[in-house]
């Protein structure tokens, strides 16, 4: 399966999904002008990955900021990850960043998938 890599910008997060090395990470700021277009290849990749996933998947979110429209697509992504056995979400937040922590906690309450919260 091809690795999905996208270097982040001022308003888009970095994306690095590498099935062979077990790395699945989204990091940075997410406030793209067209959030659906930005997240579309991510959703497609996860759909393909879900057909033959690794035995375990630690999906890492290291978001410093995301807007409301990104929030909806992040939730859609987490819901899609729920269908992959052995998946766990690792949600990073900066020390003192209650907004990002609370957003992760709200996502975790909406899906039946293990979440782990870590400061970075």
trRosetta pair geometry for C-beta under 8 A, 3 or more apart (Angstrom, degrees):
i j d omega theta_ij theta_ji phi_ij phi_ji
1 19 4.6 43 66 22 125 148
1 20 7.6 -176 55 -37 83 83
1 48 6.6 153 -137 130 120 117
1 49 6.6 99 -177 -94 164 73
1 52 7.6 -176 -47 73 128 110
3 16 7.5 -7 179 -163 106 67
3 17 6.6 173 -159 87 60 59
3 18 4.5 2 -121 -102 110 79
3 19 7.5 -144 -90 14 65 72
3 20 7.6 -65 -69 21 100 103
4 15 6.1 -42 128 130 101 113
4 16 7.4 172 91 -142 66 23
4 17 4.2 16 50 47 102 107
4 41 6.6 167 -144 143 128 107
4 42 7.1 145 147 -103 154 56
4 45 4.6 -34 -41 -106 150 161
5 15 6.8 171 -147 92 26 73
5 16 5.4 23 -113 -110 77 71
5 17 7.8 -147 -63 33 51 60
6 12 7.3 -71 140 140 121 124
6 14 6.5 179 91 -152 67 45
6 15 4.2 28 41 42 103 102
6 16 7.9 -144 33 -60 57 54
6 41 7.9 122 -49 82 137 134
7 14 5.9 -20 -148 -114 33 92
8 12 5.6 -162 -146 100 64 69
8 13 5.0 -44 -108 -174 117 25
8 14 3.6 -73 -26 -47 103 71
8 15 7.8 124 -65 -13 81 61
8 27 6.9 -95 -40 90 146 71
8 28 3.9 125 -148 -16 163 173
8 29 7.3 117 -178 39 127 67
9 12 4.7 41 38 40 92 94
10 29 7.1 -28 165 68 38 134
11 29 6.3 -69 -128 110 31 110
11 30 7.7 61 169 -157 56 21
11 31 4.7 -81 -157 75 92 81
11 32 5.6 133 129 -88 100 43
11 33 7.2 61 118 -32 147 71
12 28 7.3 34 114 101 39 135
12 29 7.5 35 35 86 9 72
12 30 6.7 37 -138 -118 38 58
12 31 8.0 -114 -67 52 44 46
12 32 5.0 46 -88 -77 92 103
12 38 6.0 -150 -125 -140 115 136
13 26 5.1 55 124 179 143 85
13 27 5.8 162 -169 78 105 27
13 28 3.9 164 -129 60 66 99
13 29 6.3 -174 -75 61 74 28
13 30 4.7 -27 -25 -69 109 91
13 63 6.4 -54 -97 -107 140 87
13 66 7.9 -23 -44 -88 124 103
14 25 7.6 3 105 115 96 97
14 26 7.2 167 84 -153 54 43
14 27 5.0 -14 56 62 100 85
14 28 5.1 107 3 -14 79 128
15 25 7.5 171 -150 93 38 57
15 26 5.5 -4 -105 -106 73 77
15 42 6.2 -114 -138 -93 150 109
16 23 5.9 -29 126 130 103 116
16 24 7.8 -167 98 -132 63 20
16 25 5.1 2 59 58 93 95
17 23 7.1 -173 -139 101 25 69
17 24 5.1 29 -122 -120 79 70
17 25 7.6 -172 -73 29 55 50
17 42 7.7 139 -23 -135 140 73
17 45 5.7 120 76 142 156 143
17 46 7.8 -114 -131 -70 159 72
17 49 7.3 -96 170 -60 131 148
18 21 4.5 5 119 43 123 101
18 22 7.3 -22 94 32 82 21
18 23 4.4 23 46 52 103 99
18 24 7.6 -144 36 -65 54 54
19 22 7.4 24 -172 -75 30 39
19 49 6.1 -168 -86 -123 120 105
19 54 6.4 178 -163 -43 79 105
22 54 5.8 104 -103 -125 90 176
22 56 7.9 30 -143 85 124 77
22 57 7.4 -152 -151 -117 81 55
22 58 7.4 51 164 33 99 90
24 57 6.1 25 7 -172 151 96
24 58 6.8 166 47 87 104 50
24 59 4.6 -53 110 -113 126 65
24 60 6.3 142 91 18 65 76
25 59 7.9 173 -80 -168 40 49
25 60 4.2 -14 -107 71 83 112
25 61 7.8 178 -151 -77 59 24
25 62 6.6 5 -168 8 104 108
26 30 7.7 18 162 -62 118 131
26 42 7.6 34 -87 -133 127 142
26 60 7.3 177 29 96 57 64
26 61 5.6 -9 65 -116 97 65
26 62 7.2 179 92 35 49 66
26 63 6.8 2 116 -62 96 95
27 60 7.5 -7 -59 122 97 103
27 61 7.6 156 -82 -170 57 36
27 62 3.7 0 -113 71 98 106
27 63 6.8 -150 -137 -72 37 45
27 92 8.0 3 -113 55 98 132
28 62 7.5 49 -20 98 42 86
28 63 6.8 -23 68 -124 33 57
28 64 6.3 -37 -170 14 28 104
29 63 7.2 104 -103 -162 29 78
29 64 5.4 -46 -72 64 76 101
29 65 4.7 4 -127 59 91 94
29 66 7.1 174 -165 -76 51 54
30 35 7.8 73 167 -124 98 102
30 38 7.9 164 -152 123 93 149
30 63 6.1 -40 2 -136 110 122
30 65 7.3 -166 35 99 60 58
30 66 4.0 5 63 -115 103 95
30 67 6.9 -129 107 17 71 73
30 70 4.0 134 125 -146 114 155
30 74 7.4 121 88 -58 162 116
31 65 7.0 -21 -31 119 113 102
31 66 6.7 176 -59 -147 72 44
31 67 4.2 84 -114 -16 93 118
31 69 8.0 96 -139 53 59 98
31 70 6.3 -87 -86 -24 45 132
32 35 5.2 142 68 -87 99 55
32 37 7.5 -129 136 68 138 87
32 38 4.1 112 44 -36 171 153
32 70 7.2 113 22 -80 81 106
34 37 4.1 24 120 23 118 118
34 38 6.3 147 92 -19 68 88
35 38 5.6 -57 -146 39 33 113
35 39 6.0 16 163 -6 70 112
35 67 7.9 -127 -75 70 134 108
35 69 4.4 -178 -3 132 156 112
35 70 5.5 -144 -130 -77 130 60
35 72 7.7 90 124 59 148 100
35 73 5.5 -161 157 -15 112 143
36 39 6.3 -65 -140 46 25 98
36 40 6.2 48 156 -50 62 99
36 73 7.1 -167 -92 -87 49 131
37 40 5.8 -35 -147 1 28 122
38 42 7.7 14 136 -3 63 117
38 73 8.0 97 79 124 95 171
39 42 5.0 -63 -159 43 57 119
39 43 5.8 56 146 -24 85 103
39 70 7.9 155 -55 -133 126 67
39 73 4.2 -143 -50 -180 171 141
39 76 7.6 88 150 72 147 123
39 77 7.0 -116 -161 -58 120 116
40 43 5.9 -56 -146 36 29 108
40 44 6.3 29 157 -18 64 107
41 44 5.4 -52 -143 39 36 114
41 45 6.1 40 157 -24 67 104
42 45 5.9 -54 -149 33 27 111
42 46 6.5 23 154 -14 63 107
42 77 6.5 -25 130 -108 120 127
43 46 5.9 -56 -147 39 31 108
43 47 6.3 36 152 -23 64 105
43 73 7.9 -98 -54 -165 117 97
43 76 7.1 -20 -101 124 123 114
43 77 6.5 -117 -89 -96 79 81
43 80 6.5 161 -140 -39 81 170
44 47 5.6 -54 -150 33 31 114
44 48 6.6 28 153 -15 64 104
45 48 5.8 -57 -153 38 32 109
45 49 6.1 33 150 -20 67 109
46 49 5.4 -52 -141 39 34 115
46 50 6.2 43 155 -31 65 102
46 77 6.6 137 -10 -149 166 83
46 80 5.3 86 120 124 135 131
46 81 6.6 -70 -163 -74 134 73
46 84 7.8 -104 -175 -38 91 137
47 50 5.8 -50 -150 25 28 115
47 51 7.6 36 150 -27 56 96
47 80 7.0 -67 -71 -166 71 131
48 51 6.0 -49 -168 15 38 114
49 52 7.4 -97 -165 63 37 59
49 53 5.7 61 154 -96 80 78
49 84 7.2 -5 116 -104 97 143
50 53 5.9 -1 -124 -50 33 110
50 80 7.2 -110 -54 167 144 89
50 83 5.9 31 -152 97 137 107
50 84 5.0 -113 -118 -81 84 99
53 57 5.9 -63 -175 -42 120 130
53 84 4.8 117 -70 -157 163 110
53 85 7.1 166 68 51 137 71
53 86 7.1 173 120 58 128 110
53 87 7.6 -62 -175 -61 156 100
54 57 5.6 129 58 -70 103 82
54 86 7.5 -115 100 99 71 135
55 86 5.7 -136 153 -162 48 176
56 86 4.1 -114 -105 168 56 118
56 87 7.6 164 -165 -79 54 33
56 88 7.4 1 -175 5 98 102
57 81 7.5 -141 105 -157 133 102
57 84 5.9 -6 30 127 147 133
57 86 6.0 103 12 107 75 88
57 87 4.4 -18 69 -106 107 76
57 88 7.2 168 88 25 58 61
58 87 7.9 165 -82 -155 24 54
58 88 5.4 -19 -110 69 67 97
58 90 5.5 24 -179 -14 100 119
59 81 5.7 -65 -7 -135 164 150
59 87 6.2 15 -10 -166 114 102
59 88 7.1 178 23 84 75 42
59 89 5.4 -34 72 -107 98 61
59 90 7.0 171 79 21 42 74
60 90 4.8 -21 -105 69 72 106
60 92 6.9 25 -171 -12 92 110
61 74 7.5 70 -122 -154 141 121
61 89 6.7 4 1 -171 109 99
61 90 7.2 176 27 87 65 54
61 91 5.1 -4 61 -117 110 65
61 92 6.6 -164 94 27 58 75
61 104 7.1 176 81 -103 135 110
62 92 4.3 4 -108 56 74 132
62 120 6.3 -18 -135 38 109 160
63 66 5.3 -13 175 -32 142 110
63 74 7.8 -39 -37 -108 161 147
63 92 7.9 143 22 70 50 84
63 100 6.3 -175 89 -138 86 119
64 94 6.9 41 -124 -24 78 122
64 97 7.8 -106 -150 -131 58 163
64 100 7.2 -70 -151 -78 23 147
65 100 7.6 -90 -84 -76 40 110
66 70 4.0 -119 -175 96 106 135
66 71 5.9 140 117 -61 115 69
66 74 6.5 53 146 -32 167 142
66 103 7.6 156 52 167 109 166
67 70 5.1 96 54 12 67 104
67 71 7.1 -113 107 -14 37 90
68 71 5.3 -47 -151 23 34 120
68 72 7.1 37 154 -20 62 96
69 72 6.0 -45 -159 26 38 112
69 73 7.0 28 149 -8 64 105
70 73 5.8 -63 -152 43 39 106
70 74 5.9 43 150 -25 73 106
71 74 5.6 -52 -144 34 29 113
71 75 6.5 30 155 -18 63 104
71 103 6.9 -108 -122 -153 110 122
72 75 5.9 -55 -154 35 29 110
72 76 6.5 31 148 -19 63 105
73 76 5.3 -47 -146 36 38 116
73 77 6.3 43 151 -22 65 101
74 77 5.6 -51 -151 34 32 114
74 78 6.5 32 151 -18 64 104
74 107 7.0 -67 125 -102 106 140
75 78 5.6 -52 -146 37 34 111
75 79 6.3 37 153 -21 66 103
75 107 6.0 -148 -101 -121 79 95
75 110 6.6 -16 -145 94 113 151
76 79 5.6 -52 -148 35 31 113
76 80 6.5 33 151 -20 63 104
77 80 5.6 -54 -151 35 32 113
77 81 6.5 34 150 -21 65 104
78 81 5.5 -51 -148 34 35 114
78 82 6.8 54 148 -36 61 93
78 89 6.5 6 -129 -82 105 144
78 107 5.5 120 -5 -177 175 117
78 110 7.8 84 99 82 133 107
78 111 5.5 -155 137 -3 107 159
78 113 6.8 -160 178 46 91 147
79 82 5.5 -36 -161 9 36 122
79 110 8.0 -58 -74 125 95 106
79 111 5.9 -150 -93 -96 59 127
80 83 6.4 -52 -173 21 41 109
80 84 8.0 34 138 -17 63 102
81 84 5.6 -55 -163 26 52 113
81 87 5.0 -164 169 158 94 157
81 89 7.1 102 108 -69 152 98
81 113 6.5 68 105 -136 99 165
82 87 7.3 -132 -100 70 21 134
82 111 5.1 -129 -77 -169 130 120
82 112 6.6 82 -147 62 121 68
82 113 4.9 -117 -104 -55 78 122
84 87 4.5 76 86 -38 100 130
87 113 6.2 -28 97 -154 100 119
87 114 7.9 173 106 43 54 88
88 113 7.2 173 -118 165 38 88
88 114 4.4 -32 -122 84 90 110
88 115 7.4 169 -172 -89 74 22
88 116 6.4 31 163 -5 116 106
89 104 7.9 -176 133 -157 126 100
89 107 7.7 -108 136 116 169 124
89 108 7.2 -150 67 -92 135 90
89 113 6.1 75 -10 121 107 116
89 114 6.9 179 27 97 71 55
89 115 4.7 -20 71 -110 106 72
89 116 7.1 178 92 25 56 65
90 115 7.9 153 -91 -162 25 55
90 116 5.0 -19 -112 67 70 103
90 118 6.2 1 -177 8 95 121
91 101 7.9 122 129 -125 118 48
91 104 3.7 125 169 -142 155 141
91 107 7.6 156 -91 61 146 129
91 108 7.6 -101 -11 -51 149 114
91 115 5.8 2 -3 -167 119 104
91 116 7.0 168 23 80 73 46
91 117 5.2 -28 73 -105 99 66
91 118 7.3 152 78 25 47 70
92 117 8.0 144 -95 -161 24 53
92 118 5.2 -34 -102 77 71 90
92 119 7.3 82 -156 -158 73 11
92 120 4.4 10 -168 -6 124 125
93 97 5.0 -146 176 76 97 110
93 100 4.2 167 -124 101 105 113
93 101 4.4 -152 71 -66 177 77
93 104 6.6 -123 -48 -1 121 139
93 117 6.9 -12 12 -165 111 96
93 118 7.7 150 24 81 66 43
93 119 6.4 -49 74 -109 69 55
93 120 7.3 138 60 24 21 83
94 97 4.1 75 61 -11 88 127
94 100 6.9 77 23 41 77 143
94 119 7.1 51 -163 -156 19 78
94 120 6.6 -60 -90 70 52 70
95 119 4.9 46 -71 -158 80 129
97 100 4.6 14 132 26 118 111
97 101 6.3 140 98 -16 71 92
98 101 5.5 -61 -145 44 35 114
98 102 5.8 33 159 -20 72 110
99 102 6.0 -58 -144 39 24 107
99 103 6.3 28 155 -22 62 106
100 103 5.6 -50 -146 33 32 114
100 104 6.6 33 154 -17 63 104
101 104 5.9 -59 -156 36 30 110
101 105 6.4 29 150 -18 65 107
101 117 6.6 64 -140 -158 87 134
102 105 5.4 -52 -145 37 36 114
102 106 6.3 39 154 -20 66 102
103 106 5.7 -53 -150 35 31 111
103 107 6.5 33 151 -18 64 103
104 107 5.6 -51 -148 35 34 112
104 108 6.3 34 153 -21 65 105
104 115 6.7 154 166 -172 97 138
104 117 6.1 132 114 -104 142 104
105 108 5.6 -53 -147 34 32 113
105 109 6.6 33 153 -21 63 104
105 115 7.9 164 -105 113 42 156
105 117 7.5 -1 -69 -74 82 141
106 109 5.8 -54 -151 32 33 112
106 110 6.7 27 153 -19 64 109
107 110 5.8 -67 -155 35 33 110
107 111 6.8 -13 165 15 69 108
107 115 7.4 132 94 -94 94 145
108 111 7.0 -80 -144 52 28 82
108 113 7.6 -117 -135 70 66 77
108 115 3.9 -73 -107 -1 124 155
